[in-house]
Amino acid sequence: MDSSDEQQEPIPTDYDIAQATEMEPIWELVEPWGLGLDDLQYHGEYTAKVKHHAIDRLRDRAEDNEGNLVLVTGMTPTPKGEGKTVTTVGLGQTLNHLGEDTMIAIREPSLGPVFGVKGGAAGGGRSQVLPMEDINLHFTGDIHALTSAHNLIAAMLDARLSQGNDLDINVNDIAWKRALDMNDRALRETVVGLGGESGGTPREGGFKLTAASELMAVLCLAEDLGDLKERVARIIVAYDTDSEPITVDDIEATGPATMLLRDALKPNIVQTIEGTPAFVHGGPFANIAHGTNSLIADKAAFGMGDYLVTEAGFGSDLGAEKFMNIVCRLGEMTPNAVVLVSSVRALQYHGLEQWPVDYDEIDESGVDALEAGFENLDRHVSNLQQFNVPVVVALNRFPDDTDEEVQAVVDHCRDDLGVRVAESEVFENGSEGGEALGEHVISAVEAGDEEEFEYLYDKTAPVTEKIETVATEIYGADGVKFTGSALDDIERMEELGFGDVPVCMSKTFHSFSDDASRKGAPSGWELEISEVYPSAGAGFLVALTADALTMPGLPARPAAADMDIDEDGDITGLF
């Protein structure tokens, strides 16, 4: 038989690679990193939670360790994503490969996007966290615990309303919806309560994705169990007829809600394909929350290694901006370098003139569309440089990328932007495919000065000014248009004492603008803010743009439609 007639070996899937990897028992993996048998709460052989007493010890150790914090973010992605998690995992493996003791910290996947558009969200190829199928599904139950705690608060609020309403709750001014860890557009707006003696008080309500719950933000920003309880207590769930806030503590839900979150607060630790320890904990979205894993995982990681590689959701206009202005501020951390993930596909996506397009059009668009898309990458680079942190561009290479396309990106970053850039092949080759990127990151960290880091705005500035600063300096807007109740909301927030906290902008991730169809780096537009409300437990205000959705919907053909499981328990389509 002629060799050309021979069938090619099938390309292994992420699942195939994961299943072929011989994992190390988690207690053996982390022992050299300072965790003993009694420090862990086990969820099988390869997954564990780190107990609270061990976190305290690691936090104390971190205070004496001048660790280096590397944030991985990205340009404005296509709906399929550009490989931030792959890059985060691959870079962590690479830095260990290069002799730097490195930990990884990423978010837990939400079932909404897992079954919606993106599928699995724990890396891929040779840069995965394992056990991947567990992480992408129920994992250790953290998100289920958050859902239960959120809905317990909702139930206790409605019980208080229906059973005499001794707090004088304004039925038309209730801020606490219910939560579900699944995309379901039918539940965005609902009517709850049938009235009468047993039907509950009729009122308008709705659901939000668990990842958009304030409890998720609270969990990810809490220092310890005591701090978690204090944050839960001050969450505002409604207002009375005098417009005074009613909190979780007022409805006596603080204790039971925190009780449900006791174990969820303990960070989960797993391993990568190459045996690098990785925290996978918390999962707030960056388009409707602050978009990073838990601070408690970050602090523990600094007590275990000299480098921490973590990521922020979506593009740098959302995740990285919030990481700098909210997470670093509240967590008292300073980033030493930022890795900006780009891809040929995403650059071409932003360089095409006609929309909408399918992916075949993107693949066939060539260098001209690629170069037209540089404006999106350029704005992300210049935005990050405003924080005075060294920037390294990682070009995540896909199999169909040509050498000409890759070289065009490298030349542009190096010659036109003057930033470090490296082609990354960590998906295909693991740490060996990230050596150039790793060396650039180490060089950037060593050349940088964390004393030069600065926030984009002063948290004591007026709320409108903070919103306008992000809109103009990060998004490229000409200004801000406040619509609906936004200005009244801001006045109310300032009267309630929330004028000097950071602002969390809730905006589409498909564009720099608040119009998802506008690609590249739009100019000549105004950001529309329709509502501002407090995330009192988390410690920031949320500003909603007109198109923001806290409960996404499934697409016409969700990723779930291509997933299956056989009689042996083998899963297909998840990755």
C-alpha positions, 0 to 999 in steps of 0.5 A: 500500500502506498504511504499516501493511502495509509490512514493518518493517526487521529489527532488526540483530543484533550480528553485522550491526553488527559486520560493517558496522563499518569497523575500523582496522588495529590498528597504526594504532589504537594508535600514538597511544596509545604503541605502535609497529609493533615493540611488537606481535605480529600476529594478522591485521589487527585483533588483536595481542599486546603484546610483553613489552618494550612492557609493561615500558615501559608499566608504567614510564610508568604509575608516573608516571601517576595513572590512574583505575580504574573497576570495572564489576560487577553485581547478582545476574544472571539466567541471561541476564546483565544487560550488564556487558560491554556497559556496560564497553565502552560506558562506555569509549567514552563516556569517550573521547567526553567527552574522557577518554583511556580504555582498556578491559580485559575477559576472554576468553570461554570456549567453555564458556559461549559454547556453553552458555547465554550465547552470545557474551561480547564486548559487543553492539549498538553497544558491542562489541569487534571482531573479535567472532567471533574473540574468542568462538571461538579468538581468539589461542589463549590458552585452548588454551595454558592447556589444553595446559599444564594437561594437560602437568602432569597427564601428567607427574604421572601419568608420575611416579606410574606410573614408579616413584613416586620422590616417594612420591605418595599416589594418594588425595591428588592435587589436579591434575585435567585441564582442558577448555575446554568444559562437559561434566558427564560428565567431572566425575568420572572414573577414569584408568589401566587398570593393568598395564605400559602402562595407567597407575596406576588412580585417581580423577580428573576434569576442570575447566573451563580457566577454573577452572584455577589456571594461569588465575589464575596467568596473570592475576596474574603480573607478567612471564614470570619471575614467571609461572615462579615462580608455576607452580613452586609450584603444588601438584599432590599430596601424598606419603604423609607429607602433604607437598606436591608441586609442579609444580617437584618433577615437573620441569614448570615449564619446559615448562608456562611455555614453553607460556604464553610467548605467552599471557602477552602481552595481546591488544589489539583495538578497540571499534566506536567505535575505543577500544583494548581489552585482552581477556586472561585469563578466570577465572570469578568463581564458581570463581576471582577473576573478572577479566582479567589484571593485566598488561593493567591495568598496560599500560592505565595506561601508555596512558590516564588512565582504565581501565574493567574488569569483574569477573564475575557479581554484586558478591558474587563478582567485585567482592569478589574484585577488592577483596580479592584483585586490588587487594591483589596488584596494588597497585591502588586503585579510584576508582569502581564502576559497579553494573549493574542492569536492570529484568529482573533486579530483577523476577526477584528480586522474583517470589515463585514459582520457577522462572519463565520470561522471559515471566512476568518481562516481564509482572510490572510495577512491583510485582515490580520494587520487591520486587526492590530488596532485591537491588540495595540489598544490592549497593550497601551491600556496595560502600560497605563498601570506601569507593569511590564507587558509580554505578548503571547501569540497562541499559535493554532495549527492553521496559522502560517509562518507569514502570519505569525511573523507579522504579529511578532514583527509588529509587537517588537518593532512597532509597539516595542514590547516583548513578544513570543510565539507560544505552542504550550497547547501542543508541546507543553512547557517545551512549547513555552520556553521563549515565552517563559524567558521573556516573562522572567526577563520582564519581572526582573527588569520591572519595578513593582514600586512603579505600579499605579491604579487607574483612578483614586477610589475616593474620586466621585463615582461618575468620575471613576466610571468616566475614567474607565470608559475613556481611558480603557474602552476608548469612549468619548464619554458616558451617557447615564440613562435610566436610574443610573444618576439616581442610583449613584446619588443613593450610593453616595448617600449610603457611604459607597462613594469611595469604593472601586467600580466594577463595570459590567459590559459585553466582552465582545467589544471595547464598546458597549455594542457587541457588534463593533470590532477592532478599537471603536472610536466616536461613541459614548458608553451608556450606563443604565444602573449602578448598584452596591456589591456591599459585601464584596466592597465595590459598586457595579455599573451596568451598561445597557446590554449587560446580562447577568443571566446568559442564554444558550445558543441555538445549538449549545455545546451540550448538544455535542456531548455524550457519555457511553456505558463505560463512563467515557465522556466525549465532546466536553473538551 
